[in-house]
């Protein structure tokens, strides 16, 4: 590799790292300076007589709940920042737990979450899960090491999010009693092994050109759609990446998908092979099958004017991501991509619409979504090593613009922009 190409590759990955650093630094700044203090109205939901909250400087580090006469009628705690290292699918959650005068839990609420919004909503609305803590003492909840053994079961369709909520509660209460130590043991499950298998086979199809093996690619394509997509739902997405940047990478609890995502970025950067986009991504494979539904004579070449406009879709979506993150807009990032649609039970209308429209367009313009409208694919393509002569292209200029916008949003407070 020439020095020029090496510098270009270093520049491209540096742009992504710098944008990620700005997002994380902004998040940390807001968490410290613009945190969400617990209010009396939140506690009143569970203790209607609550009148005032008093900070408890003791080891529990929570809030004494007082009535109008000044008598303590309960106690409230939040899981953040103690449990910030416990992440669901894409980030940690700040959970409120309220205890009554008998030191028994009487209510739980998710105050704020960096996890996938649709999953958080599913957990919040599942009263069986949210009320399963009621009646348990501080010590009982702190002693919970296995939710199932305690008779508490995750929410279907949002298992990781609900389990993270439960673990953060027990971790928060146990940490105040000196009962918990930093656990550096990796948690490896069957999902981690499954993701490694998908990654290995994706690499084999990308790098091993044996004709007999390549003829069986259609089998792997179907398995990614049914297994990785519809069954597991572990697809790379902006909501996942942003959640990790803000809340931390869950390498101890979800090592498989961390390795999977890291390899998906490093492989095209180092080898030039778009392993994830071309061979593994369930939505990309589904588009390839959709292409076969219509005869070739029905397909139309895309006009140059449409092609020029289409190439701006993904960068504009990335711009929306940056604006949403830095200005704290109430936009569910899962809705700008089709990947959450594979989680059929918890999928929102927006993500389903993006998935369906993208597939319909791909009937006439093959692989339209992958080529023009996928922001995650755009990032993977941005850092991809180019074969032959490589030069500073329009995509590199877009990278600079996105970085400059991220810098501007970081240094200019949201209240200045929003008035």
C-alpha positions in Angstrom: 0.0 0.0 0.0 1.3 3.4 -0.9 1.7 6.2 1.6 -1.1 8.1 0.0 -3.5 5.2 0.3 -2.4 4.5 3.9 -3.0 8.1 4.8 -6.5 8.1 3.2 -7.4 4.9 5.1 -6.1 6.5 8.4 -8.1 9.6 7.7 -11.3 7.7 7.1 -11.3 5.8 10.2 -10.1 8.8 12.2 -13.2 10.7 11.0 -15.5 8.1 12.5 -13.5 7.9 15.7 -13.5 11.6 16.2 -17.3 11.8 15.6 -17.8 9.0 18.0 -15.6 10.7 20.6 -17.6 14.0 20.2 -20.9 12.1 20.8 -19.5 10.4 23.8 -18.0 13.6 25.3 -21.2 15.4 24.7 -23.2 12.7 26.4 -20.8 12.6 29.4 -21.0 16.4 29.7 -24.8 16.4 29.7 -24.9 13.5 32.2 -22.8 15.4 34.7 -24.2 19.0 34.1 -27.6 18.3 32.8 -28.7 15.2 34.6 -32.3 14.3 35.4 -32.9 14.6 39.1 -35.8 12.6 40.6 -38.9 14.8 41.2 -41.7 14.5 43.8 -44.2 13.9 41.0 -42.4 10.8 39.9 -42.5 9.4 43.4 -46.2 10.4 43.9 -47.2 7.8 41.4 -46.3 5.2 44.0 -46.6 7.1 47.2 -49.5 9.6 46.8 -48.7 11.3 50.1 -45.2 12.3 49.0 -44.6 16.0 49.6 -40.8 16.5 49.6 -37.6 14.6 48.8 -34.6 14.8 51.0 -31.1 13.6 50.0 -29.8 10.8 52.1 -26.1 11.2 52.6 -25.8 7.7 54.1 -24.5 4.6 52.3 -27.7 4.0 50.5 -27.3 7.2 48.6 -31.0 7.7 47.8 -33.8 10.0 48.6 -36.0 10.1 51.8 -39.6 10.6 50.9 -41.4 12.9 53.3 -45.0 13.8 53.7 -46.4 17.2 54.4 -45.7 16.9 58.1 -42.1 16.0 57.6 -42.4 12.3 58.5 -40.6 9.8 56.3 -43.0 7.6 54.4 -40.7 5.9 52.0 -37.4 5.9 50.2 -36.5 6.3 46.5 -33.4 5.3 44.5 -32.3 5.5 40.9 -30.0 3.1 39.2 -27.8 5.7 37.4 -25.0 6.3 37.6 -24.2 3.3 39.7 -25.5 0.8 37.1 -24.4 2.6 34.0 -22.2 -0.4 33.0 -25.2 -2.7 32.7 -26.5 -2.3 29.2 -29.4 -3.8 27.4 -29.3 -4.3 23.7 -27.8 -0.8 22.9 -27.5 1.1 26.2 -28.2 1.4 29.9 -31.4 2.6 31.5 -32.0 4.9 34.5 -34.6 3.1 36.6 -36.5 4.5 39.6 -37.5 2.2 42.5 -39.6 3.4 45.4 -39.9 1.8 48.8 -42.7 2.3 51.3 -42.4 2.9 55.1 -41.9 -0.8 55.7 -38.9 -0.8 53.3 -40.7 -2.9 50.8 -40.6 -2.0 47.1 -43.9 -0.5 45.9 -43.1 0.7 42.4 -40.6 0.7 39.6 -40.4 3.1 36.6 -38.0 3.5 33.7 -37.1 7.2 33.9 -34.7 7.4 30.9 -33.0 5.0 28.7 -30.3 4.8 26.0 -31.6 1.4 24.9 -33.8 0.9 21.8 -36.9 3.0 22.5 -39.4 0.5 21.2 -38.0 -2.2 23.5 -38.0 0.2 26.5 -41.7 1.0 25.8 -42.5 -2.7 25.7 -40.9 -3.2 29.1 -42.5 -0.1 30.6 -46.0 -1.3 29.5 -45.5 -4.9 30.8 -47.1 -4.6 34.2 -46.4 -8.2 35.1 -42.6 -7.5 34.9 -42.7 -4.0 36.3 -44.8 -5.0 39.3 -42.9 -8.3 40.0 -40.6 -6.3 42.4 -43.4 -5.1 44.6 -43.4 -6.4 48.1 -39.7 -7.4 48.1 -37.3 -5.9 50.6 -34.1 -4.0 49.8 -32.1 -7.1 51.0 -34.1 -9.5 48.9 -33.7 -7.5 45.7 -30.0 -6.9 46.4 -29.5 -10.7 46.8 -31.0 -11.5 43.3 -28.3 -13.0 41.1 -30.6 -14.8 38.7 -33.9 -13.2 37.7 -35.6 -16.5 36.7 -34.7 -18.1 40.1 -36.3 -15.1 41.7 -39.5 -15.6 39.7 -38.9 -12.6 37.5 -39.1 -13.2 33.8 -38.0 -11.0 30.9 -40.4 -9.3 28.5 -40.9 -11.2 25.2 -39.5 -9.2 22.3 -37.4 -7.0 24.7 -35.6 -9.7 26.7 -32.2 -8.0 26.9 -33.7 -4.6 27.8 -35.9 -6.1 30.6 -33.1 -8.2 32.0 -30.8 -5.2 32.1 -33.4 -3.3 34.0 -33.6 -6.1 36.6 -29.9 -6.5 36.8 -29.4 -2.8 37.3 -31.8 -2.7 40.2 -30.2 -5.6 42.0 -26.7 -4.2 41.3 -27.7 -0.7 42.5 -29.1 -2.0 45.8 -26.3 -4.6 46.4 -23.6 -2.0 45.7 -24.7 0.1 48.7 -24.3 -2.8 51.0 -20.8 -3.7 49.9 -22.1 -6.9 48.6 -20.9 -6.6 45.1 -17.5 -6.7 43.5 -16.5 -5.8 40.0 -17.2 -8.9 37.9 -14.7 -9.2 35.1 -16.0 -12.6 33.9 -17.3 -12.7 30.4 -20.9 -13.8 29.9 -20.9 -16.0 26.8 -24.2 -17.4 25.5 -25.4 -19.4 22.5 -26.1 -16.1 20.7 -22.4 -15.2 20.9 -21.4 -18.5 19.3 -24.1 -18.1 16.6 -22.8 -14.6 15.7 -19.3 -16.0 15.4 -20.6 -18.7 13.0 -22.3 -16.1 10.8 -19.1 -14.0 10.8 -16.9 -17.0 9.9 -19.1 -18.1 7.0 -19.4 -14.6 5.8 -15.6 -14.4 5.7 -15.4 -17.7 3.9 -17.8 -16.6 1.2 -16.0 -13.3 0.9 -12.4 -14.7 0.6 -12.6 -18.4 -0.4 -13.6 -18.5 -4.0 -14.0 -22.3 -4.3 -16.7 -22.8 -7.0 -18.3 -25.7 -5.2 -18.5 -23.7 -1.9 -19.8 -20.5 -3.6 -22.7 -22.4 -5.2 -24.1 -22.9 -1.7 -24.2 -19.3 -0.9 -28.0 -19.2 -1.4 -28.3 -21.5 1.6 -26.3 -19.1 3.8 -28.4 -16.2 2.4 -31.6 -17.8 3.6 -30.1 -18.7 7.0 -29.1 -15.1 7.6 -32.6 -13.9 6.8 -34.4 -16.5 9.0 -31.7 -17.0 11.7 -29.8 -13.8 12.1 -32.7 -11.5 11.1 -36.1 -12.9 12.1 -35.0 -15.2 14.9 -32.1 -13.3 16.6 -32.5 -9.8 15.3 -28.9 -8.9 15.8 -28.4 -6.5 13.0 -26.0 -3.5 12.9 -27.9 -0.2 13.1 -27.5 3.4 14.0 -29.5 3.0 17.2 -27.2 0.2 18.3 -23.9 2.1 17.5 -25.1 5.4 19.1 -26.3 3.5 22.2 -22.8 1.9 22.6 -21.1 5.2 22.0 -23.1 6.9 24.7 -23.6 4.1 27.2 -20.4 2.0 26.7 -19.6 -1.1 24.7 -21.1 -4.2 26.4 -18.1 -6.4 25.7 -18.5 -8.3 29.0 -22.3 -9.0 28.7 -22.6 -9.2 24.9 -19.1 -10.2 23.6 -20.4 -11.9 20.5 -22.1 -8.9 18.9 -19.2 -6.6 19.9 -16.8 -8.8 18.1 -19.3 -9.1 15.2 -19.7 -5.4 14.9 -16.0 -4.6 15.2 -15.1 -7.1 12.5 -17.8 -5.7 10.3 -16.0 -2.4 10.3 -12.4 -3.6 10.3 -12.7 -6.2 7.5 -13.7 -3.7 4.8 -11.2 -1.1 6.1 -8.3 -3.6 6.1 -9.2 -5.8 3.1 -11.6 -3.9 0.9 -14.2 -6.7 1.2 -17.7 -5.6 2.3 -18.2 -8.8 4.3 -21.2 -7.7 6.3 -23.0 -5.7 3.7 -22.5 -8.2 0.8 -22.7 -11.5 2.5 -24.2 -11.3 6.1 -26.7 -8.5 6.3 -30.2 -10.2 6.3 -31.8 -7.1 4.7 -29.3 -7.1 1.9 -29.8 -10.8 1.3 -33.6 -10.3 1.3 -33.2 -7.6 -1.4 -31.3 -10.1 -3.5 -34.1 -12.6 -3.3 -36.6 -9.8 -4.0 -34.7 -9.0 -7.2 -35.6 -12.4 -8.5 -39.4 -11.9 -8.2 -39.7 -9.8 -11.3 -38.4 -10.7 -14.8 -35.2 -8.9 -15.8 -37.0 -7.1 -18.6 -39.2 -5.3 -16.1 -36.3 -3.7 -14.4 -35.3 -0.2 -15.4 -31.9 1.6 -15.3 -32.0 4.4 -12.9 -31.9 7.8 -14.5 -28.8 9.9 -13.8 -30.9 12.6 -12.2 -32.5 10.1 -9.8 -29.2 8.5 -9.1 -27.6 11.8 -8.2 -30.4 12.6 -5.8 -30.5 9.1 -4.3 -26.8 9.3 -3.3 -27.6 12.0 -0.7 -30.2 9.9 1.2 -27.7 8.1 3.5 -25.6 11.2 4.3 -28.8 13.1 5.1 -29.9 10.3 7.4 -26.6 10.4 9.2 -27.1 14.2 9.6 -30.4 13.5 11.2 -28.7 11.1 13.6 -26.1 13.7 14.6 -28.8 16.4 15.1 -30.9 14.0 17.1 -28.1 12.9 19.4 -26.6 16.4 20.1 -29.9 18.2 20.4 -31.7 15.4 22.3 -34.6 15.3 19.9 -37.4 12.9 20.5 -36.7 10.8 17.4 -36.5 7.0 17.5 -33.4 6.2 15.5 -34.7 2.7 14.8 -37.3 4.3 12.6 -34.8 5.6 10.0 -33.6 2.1 9.1 -35.4 -1.2 8.3 -33.4 -3.4 10.7 -35.7 -3.3 13.7 -38.5 -4.5 11.5 -37.0 -8.0 11.8 -38.1 -8.0 15.5 -41.6 -8.6 14.4 -43.3 -8.3 17.7 -41.7 -5.0 18.8 -41.2 -3.3 15.4 -42.6 0.2 14.9 -44.5 1.5 11.9 -41.6 3.7 10.8 -39.1 0.8 10.6 -41.6 -1.5 8.9 -42.4 1.2 6.4 -38.7 1.7 5.6 -38.2 -2.0 5.2 -41.2 -2.6 2.9 -40.6 0.5 0.7 -37.0 -0.4 0.4 -37.8 -3.9 -0.8 -40.5 -2.7 -3.2 -38.1 -0.2 -4.8 -35.4 -2.9 -5.1 -37.8 -4.9 -7.3 -37.2 -2.4 -10.0 -33.9 -0.8 -9.0 -31.8 -3.8 -7.7 -30.2 -3.2 -4.2 -31.5 0.3 -4.1 -31.6 0.5 -0.3 -28.1 -0.9 0.1 -26.5 1.3 -2.5 -28.2 4.6 -1.6 -30.3 4.7 1.5 -28.5 2.7 4.2 -26.7 5.0 6.7 -24.9 2.1 8.4 -23.9 0.7 5.1 -22.6 4.2 4.1 -20.3 4.2 7.1 -19.0 0.8 6.2 -18.5 1.9 2.7 -16.8 5.2 3.8 -13.9 3.4 5.5 -13.7 0.6 2.9 -10.3 0.1 1.3 -10.5 0.8 -2.4 -8.8 -1.4 -5.0 -6.4 0.1 -7.4 -5.9 3.9 -7.4 -7.6 5.6 -4.5 -8.2 9.3 -4.2 -10.0 11.9 -2.1 -13.6 11.5 -3.3 -16.9 13.2 -2.7 -17.6 10.7 0.1 -14.5 11.9 1.9 -15.7 15.5 1.6 -19.0 14.4 3.1 -17.1 12.8 6.0 -15.4 16.2 6.7 -18.7 18.0 6.5 -20.3 15.6 9.0 -17.3 16.0 11.3 -17.5 19.8 11.2 -21.3 19.6 11.9 -20.6 17.3 14.9 -18.0 19.8 16.2 -20.4 22.7 15.8 -23.2 20.9 17.6 -20.8 19.9 20.4 -19.4 23.4 21.0 -22.8 25.2 20.5 -25.2 24.2 23.3 -28.6 22.9 22.3 -30.4 25.8 23.9 -28.6 28.2 21.7 -29.7 26.3 18.5 -33.3 25.6 19.7 -33.7 29.0 21.3 
